[in-house]
């Protein structure tokens, strides 16, 4: 599953209401995150690999 940060349009590994692969907490500012099936665009450790 992937989650998109809407202000930056960056797609991370993870789900809304949890943490992304690179450590962002998607429970904070939940309106900024949406679950998506888009390709992951974050190249930080944990998301991309």
N, C-alpha and C positions, 0 to 999 in steps of 0.2 A: 504494500500500500504506500502511496505517496501523499504528501500534504503540501499545499501551495501557500506561500506567504504572499498575500495579495498586495501589500504596499510595494514589494520589490519584484513580484512575479517569479520568485525563485522557488523551485520545486525540490522538496527534501524527502528523504526516506523517513517514514513514520506515520502516525495518525493524529488527528485532531484530538486534543484532550490528554495528550501524553508528551513524549519527548521525541525530537527528531533524531536521526542517526548521528548528527554532529553535536547534539546536546541542547538545542533550543527547546524551551518549555512551551508547548502549544496551548497550555491551560491559561497562560497569561495573554491578554489581548486576544481572546478567542475569535473576535470578529475579523482579525487579520489572517486567519488560517481557514483553508477549505480542503477537504479530502478530494483527491483527484486521481485519475489514472494516467496523468501526463508523465512523460519521461522525466526522471530526476535530473535537475540542472545544477544542483549544489555540488561543487567539487571538493568540499571539505571531507576530511577523514571521517568515516562512519556513514556518510550518505552515498558517496560515489562508489565506494568499494566495500 
